[in-house]
Amino acid sequence: MVNDMWAYDSVFYQIYPLGFCGAPQQNDGISVGRIRKVTDWIGHIRKTGADAVYFCPVFSSDTHGYDTRDYRTLDCRLGTNEDFAQVCRALHEAGIRVVLDGVFNHVGRGFWAFQDVLRNRENSPYCGWFPNLRFDWDDNYHDGLFYEGWEGHYELVKLNLYNEDVVRHLFDCIAGWVREFDIDGLRLDVAYSLPPEFMRRLREFCDGLKPGFFLLGEMLSGDYSRLMNGDMLHSVTNYQAYKGLWSSFNDMNLFEINSTLEEQFNRRYVGSHPLNFVDNHDVTRVASLLTNPAHLKLIYALMFAMPGIPCVYYGSEWGAKGKKEDGDNALRPFFEAPEENGLTNFIARCAAAHKQEEALSRGGFRKVLLTNRQYIFERTCGEDRILVAINADGEPFTAHFNANAGRAMDLLTDKPHDFGGGSELPPYSAAYWKIY
């Protein structure tokens, strides 16, 4: 894996722009510069400790953004390309990098090339852009033709990523995003569905497009190294650890998350940097998922200290709730203004430690103490050592272990810590002990 990537030392903040900006659910064709709202949140984003923003889809689409109409044009519900360029300039001036959602596996039925196929059928020059296109069948929309929909969703028209014209068009669009918006990377939607050949070409193209261009892929399961390697992606979404994080607290079984972390970072993905999260635009918000609200700070403390790149989903930094069963609007809401509370401040402390301490962002991982309700692990980089301690119980716990050190400083409280006679962990507490 490449180790000089800026993202490995960063904290990400995820925004779903159409919801964040309060855009209509259907593309109404009316241009409104809603995306400029992001500039009003820059101070808040910096306070959380984030120094990179990952935007879910921003380009012209039929409805939710993942059904693209045109990769070259900002969705009119968010404004114009110049509106977004201004937002990106403001973010960069504040020291915040920009990563966009690259939705390349499929497009919407409103995609300009697919519309040409609907109009001109066999005579369209874009017939080769869509796999398994047939004119002797019919689809659910009664178009008098058949095409492949992503995983059976025919509102999402599969793109033929083996077609040179398609690849050239996508690469031209990415180059245009760098010219117009100076983006710093891409998150690839359903990366697990993309052809390996396309991924290799994309990596080579992006490596030559801009130094340090970051490629993150959506993976749900399986062997992450299939895509997270020196020829394809720098990082993938760590859904395996996501599940272990929340269920370990809900089941009071911290053995689960430790098992995941040991498997990932002591065996399978040593030295890798997957993207870690406790919620996002596709899953129930963590404040609605945890059965004990006292665990909310603790799950963030664990997420920021484990190996990988931490990412916070907008609104969750102050404990916003939302359940997947209540639909996309519940997960991707509009907030009039950001809120800040004790959780926000705690996350900011965790983020600051992650960015400042190489042991947390790039260090090795070793379990030190583990019970159902308590967990201590060590992150090391060179001579630097940090012990991460979690007490998920409502009772104090005295941890007895060989710290091989006398004194430390808790990076979350700036208070000194002495390991003599055992380490007292208050109820529902977390500590990042830096050894001196």
C-alpha positions in Angstrom: 0.0 0.0 0.0 1.1 3.6 -0.7 1.9 5.2 2.7 2.3 8.9 1.7 -1.4 9.5 1.1 -2.8 12.5 2.9 -6.1 10.8 3.7 -4.4 8.3 6.0 -3.8 11.2 8.5 -7.2 12.9 8.0 -10.6 13.0 9.6 -13.5 12.9 7.1 -16.9 14.6 7.4 -19.7 13.2 5.2 -22.4 15.3 3.7 -25.4 14.1 1.6 -25.9 17.4 -0.3 -29.5 16.9 -1.6 -30.8 16.3 1.9 -28.4 18.6 3.7 -29.5 21.5 1.4 -33.2 20.7 1.6 -33.6 20.0 -2.1 -36.8 18.6 -3.6 -36.8 14.8 -3.9 -37.5 14.9 -7.6 -35.5 17.0 -10.1 -37.8 20.0 -10.7 -35.5 21.6 -13.3 -35.2 24.8 -11.2 -31.7 26.1 -10.4 -31.3 27.2 -6.8 -27.9 27.7 -5.3 -28.6 25.6 -2.2 -25.1 24.1 -2.2 -23.7 27.5 -1.0 -25.1 26.5 2.4 -22.0 24.4 2.9 -19.9 27.5 3.3 -22.0 28.5 6.4 -20.9 25.2 8.0 -17.2 25.4 7.4 -16.5 26.8 10.9 -18.5 24.0 12.4 -16.8 21.3 10.3 -13.4 22.6 11.4 -14.5 22.6 15.1 -15.3 18.9 14.7 -11.7 18.3 13.7 -12.5 17.2 10.2 -10.1 18.3 7.4 -11.7 16.5 4.5 -15.3 16.5 3.3 -16.8 13.6 1.4 -19.8 14.7 -0.7 -22.4 12.2 -1.7 -23.6 12.8 -5.3 -23.7 16.4 -6.5 -24.3 16.0 -10.2 -27.5 16.2 -12.2 -29.8 13.3 -11.5 -33.4 12.1 -11.6 -34.0 11.9 -7.9 -31.5 10.8 -5.1 -28.3 11.6 -6.9 -27.2 8.0 -7.7 -29.3 8.1 -10.9 -27.1 10.5 -12.8 -28.3 12.5 -15.8 -25.1 14.3 -16.6 -21.7 14.0 -14.9 -20.6 17.4 -16.2 -23.3 19.5 -14.6 -24.1 20.2 -10.9 -27.7 19.2 -10.0 -29.8 22.3 -10.6 -31.5 21.7 -7.2 -28.0 22.5 -5.7 -27.1 25.3 -8.0 -24.6 25.8 -10.8 -21.0 24.6 -11.4 -19.8 28.0 -10.3 -21.8 27.8 -7.1 -20.0 24.5 -6.3 -16.6 25.8 -7.4 -17.0 28.6 -4.9 -17.8 26.1 -2.1 -14.8 24.1 -3.0 -12.6 27.1 -3.0 -13.9 28.1 0.4 -13.2 24.6 1.8 -9.7 24.5 0.4 -9.0 27.9 1.8 -10.0 26.6 5.2 -7.6 23.6 4.8 -10.4 21.1 4.1 -10.0 18.7 1.2 -12.9 17.7 -1.1 -13.8 14.1 -2.1 -16.8 13.5 -4.5 -19.0 10.5 -5.0 -18.1 8.7 -8.3 -21.2 6.9 -9.4 -19.8 5.0 -12.4 -21.6 1.7 -12.2 -24.9 3.0 -13.4 -26.8 6.1 -14.4 -30.4 7.2 -14.3 -33.0 6.8 -17.0 -32.6 10.6 -17.6 -29.0 10.1 -18.6 -28.5 12.0 -21.9 -27.0 8.9 -23.7 -29.7 6.6 -22.6 -32.3 9.2 -23.6 -30.7 9.1 -27.1 -31.2 5.3 -27.2 -34.8 5.6 -26.2 -35.4 8.1 -29.0 -33.3 6.5 -31.8 -33.2 2.9 -30.8 -30.8 0.8 -33.0 -29.7 4.0 -34.7 -28.3 5.6 -31.5 -24.5 5.9 -31.4 -24.7 5.1 -27.7 -26.1 1.6 -27.9 -22.8 0.1 -26.8 -22.8 2.2 -23.7 -25.3 -0.1 -22.0 -24.7 -3.9 -21.5 -27.2 -6.5 -22.7 -29.3 -3.9 -24.6 -32.0 -5.7 -26.7 -34.7 -4.3 -29.0 -36.7 -7.5 -29.2 -37.8 -7.4 -25.5 -39.6 -4.9 -23.4 -38.9 -3.5 -19.9 -41.1 -2.5 -17.0 -41.3 1.0 -18.4 -42.7 -0.3 -21.7 -39.9 1.3 -23.7 -40.0 -1.4 -26.4 -36.4 -2.5 -25.5 -34.6 -4.2 -22.6 -31.5 -3.1 -20.7 -29.7 -4.2 -17.6 -30.6 -2.5 -14.3 -28.2 -2.6 -11.4 -29.2 -5.5 -9.1 -32.7 -5.4 -10.7 -33.3 -1.7 -10.2 -34.3 -0.6 -13.6 -34.3 3.1 -12.6 -30.6 2.6 -12.4 -29.3 1.8 -15.9 -26.0 -0.2 -16.0 -23.1 1.4 -17.8 -20.8 -0.7 -20.0 -17.4 -0.1 -18.4 -15.8 -2.3 -21.0 -16.7 0.2 -23.7 -13.8 2.6 -24.5 -16.1 5.5 -25.3 -17.8 5.2 -21.8 -14.4 5.0 -20.0 -13.1 8.0 -22.0 -16.2 10.0 -21.1 -15.9 9.2 -17.4 -12.2 10.0 -17.3 -12.8 13.3 -19.2 -15.5 14.2 -16.6 -13.1 13.4 -13.7 -10.4 15.6 -15.3 -13.1 18.3 -15.6 -13.9 18.0 -11.9 -10.3 18.6 -11.0 -10.1 21.6 -13.3 -13.4 23.2 -12.1 -13.4 22.2 -8.5 -9.9 21.1 -7.7 -11.2 17.9 -6.0 -8.8 15.8 -4.1 -10.3 12.3 -4.5 -13.3 10.1 -5.2 -15.5 7.7 -3.3 -16.6 5.0 -5.8 -20.2 3.9 -5.4 -20.7 0.1 -5.3 -17.0 -0.4 -6.0 -17.5 -4.1 -5.4 -19.6 -4.2 -8.7 -17.0 -2.4 -10.9 -14.8 -4.4 -13.2 -11.2 -4.9 -12.0 -9.8 -3.7 -15.3 -11.7 -0.4 -15.0 -10.4 0.0 -11.4 -6.8 -0.4 -12.5 -7.2 2.0 -15.3 -8.9 4.5 -13.0 -6.1 4.3 -10.5 -3.4 4.9 -13.2 -5.4 7.8 -14.7 -6.0 9.5 -11.3 -2.4 9.0 -10.2 -1.3 11.0 -13.2 -4.1 13.5 -12.9 -3.2 15.1 -9.5 -0.6 14.2 -6.9 -2.1 12.5 -3.9 -5.5 11.9 -5.6 -7.4 9.6 -3.1 -9.5 6.7 -4.2 -12.0 5.2 -1.7 -14.4 2.4 -2.7 -17.7 1.2 -1.2 -17.3 -2.4 -0.1 -19.8 -4.3 2.1 -18.1 -7.6 2.7 -15.5 -10.0 1.3 -11.8 -9.6 1.0 -11.0 -5.9 1.1 -7.6 -6.5 -0.5 -9.3 -7.4 -3.7 -9.8 -3.7 -4.3 -7.7 -2.0 -1.5 -4.2 -2.5 -3.0 -1.4 -0.7 -4.7 -3.1 -1.1 -8.2 -6.6 -0.1 -7.4 -7.9 1.8 -4.3 -6.2 3.4 -1.4 -9.1 2.6 1.0 -12.5 0.9 1.3 -15.5 1.4 3.5 -15.1 -0.8 6.6 -18.6 -2.3 6.9 -17.2 -5.3 8.7 -15.9 -3.2 11.6 -19.0 -1.0 11.5 -21.2 -3.9 12.4 -18.8 -5.0 15.2 -18.7 -1.5 16.7 -22.4 -1.0 17.4 -23.3 -4.7 18.2 -20.3 -5.0 20.6 -21.9 -2.2 22.7 -25.5 -3.4 22.4 -24.6 -7.0 23.2 -22.1 -6.0 25.9 -19.6 -8.2 24.1 -16.4 -6.2 23.2 -14.8 -9.5 22.2 -16.7 -9.0 18.9 -15.0 -5.8 17.8 -11.6 -7.0 19.1 -12.0 -10.1 16.9 -12.7 -8.0 13.9 -9.8 -5.6 14.6 -7.3 -8.5 15.2 -8.4 -10.2 12.0 -8.1 -7.1 10.0 -5.0 -5.4 11.4 -2.9 -8.3 12.8 -3.5 -10.6 9.9 -5.3 -9.6 6.7 -4.8 -5.8 6.2 -1.7 -4.9 8.2 -0.7 -1.4 7.2 -3.9 -0.6 5.4 -6.3 2.3 6.0 -10.0 1.5 5.5 -12.6 4.2 6.2 -14.2 3.7 9.6 -17.7 5.0 10.5 -20.5 4.5 13.0 -23.2 5.5 10.6 -23.7 7.0 7.1 -26.4 7.9 4.6 -27.4 4.2 4.1 -27.8 3.0 7.7 -29.6 3.9 10.9 -27.9 6.7 12.7 -25.9 5.5 15.6 -27.9 7.5 18.2 -30.9 5.5 17.1 -29.0 2.3 17.0 -27.3 2.1 20.4 -29.6 0.8 23.2 -27.6 2.7 25.9 -27.1 6.4 25.2 -24.1 6.4 27.5 -22.2 4.4 24.9 -22.5 7.1 22.3 -19.2 8.8 23.2 -17.5 5.5 23.7 -18.3 4.2 20.2 -16.7 7.4 18.8 -13.7 7.0 21.0 -13.2 3.5 19.8 -13.8 4.4 16.1 -11.3 7.3 16.2 -8.6 5.2 17.9 -8.8 2.0 15.9 -6.6 1.6 12.7 -8.1 3.3 9.7 -9.5 6.7 8.6 -12.4 8.0 10.8 -15.5 9.6 9.2 -18.3 11.4 10.8 -21.8 11.8 9.1 -23.3 15.2 9.3 -25.6 15.7 12.2 -24.4 12.6 14.1 -21.7 14.7 15.8 -24.5 16.1 18.0 -26.5 12.9 18.3 -29.1 13.4 15.6 -31.4 10.3 15.2 -32.8 8.6 12.2 -33.9 5.0 11.4 -33.4 3.3 8.1 -36.9 1.8 8.2 -38.3 5.3 8.1 -36.9 6.0 4.7 -34.2 8.1 3.1 -35.6 11.4 4.4 -34.9 10.1 8.0 -31.3 9.3 7.2 -30.5 12.3 4.9 -32.3 15.2 6.5 -32.1 19.0 6.3 -30.8 20.8 9.3 -31.3 24.6 9.5 -27.9 25.1 11.3 -25.3 22.9 12.9 -25.6 22.1 16.6 -22.8 21.7 19.1 -23.0 19.9 22.5 -20.9 17.7 24.7 -20.8 14.9 22.1 -19.6 17.4 19.5 -16.8 18.6 21.7 -15.8 15.0 22.6 -15.6 14.1 19.0 -13.4 17.1 18.4 -11.0 15.9 21.1 -10.9 12.4 19.5 -10.3 13.9 16.1 -7.5 16.2 17.3 -5.7 13.2 18.9 -6.1 11.1 15.7 -4.6 13.8 13.5 -1.8 14.8 15.9 -0.6 11.4 16.9 0.9 9.2 14.2 0.5 6.2 16.5 -3.3 6.6 16.1 -3.4 7.3 12.4 -0.7 4.9 11.2 0.5 2.8 14.2 0.4 -0.9 14.9 -2.4 -2.5 16.9 -2.2 -4.9 19.9 -4.8 -6.0 22.4 -3.8 -5.4 26.0 -6.9 -6.2 28.1 -10.3 -7.5 27.1 -13.5 -8.4 29.0 -17.1 -8.3 27.8 -17.4 -4.7 29.0 -13.8 -3.3 29.1 -11.2 -3.0 26.3 -7.7 -1.7 26.3 -5.5 -1.8 23.2 -2.2 -0.3 22.2 -1.3 1.7 19.2 2.5 2.1 18.5 4.5 4.0 15.9 8.3 4.1 16.4 8.9 5.1 20.0 5.4 6.5 20.4 2.8 4.5 22.4 -0.8 5.2 23.1 -3.1 3.0 25.2 -6.8 3.2 24.4 -9.1 2.3 27.2 -12.8 1.8 27.1 -15.1 1.0 30.0 -18.6 0.3 28.7 -20.0 -0.7 32.1 -22.0 1.5 34.4 -19.6 0.6 37.3 -16.0 1.7 37.8 -13.3 -0.8 36.8 -9.8 -1.2 37.9 -7.6 -2.5 35.1 -4.5 -4.4 36.1 -2.0 -5.0 33.3 1.6 -4.4 32.5 1.8 -1.0 30.9 5.6 -1.1 30.8 5.4 2.6 31.8 5.0 4.7 34.8 3.2 7.8 33.6 1.1 8.9 30.8 -1.2 11.8 29.7 -4.8 11.3 28.7 -5.1 13.0 25.3 -8.9 13.3 25.8 -8.7 15.2 29.1 -5.1 16.6 29.2 -4.9 14.9 32.7 -1.8 12.9 33.8 -2.2 9.3 34.5 -0.1 7.0 36.8 -0.2 3.3 36.1 1.0 2.4 39.6 -1.5 0.1 41.5 -3.8 -0.4 38.5 -5.7 2.0 36.3 -9.1 3.2 37.5 -11.7 3.5 34.6 -14.8 5.5 35.7 -18.2 4.2 34.5 -18.9 4.7 30.8 -15.4 6.2 30.1 -12.7 6.3 27.5 -9.1 7.4 27.7 -6.2 7.8 25.2 -3.1 7.4 27.5 0.0 8.6 25.7 3.0 7.0 27.4 5.9 9.2 28.4 
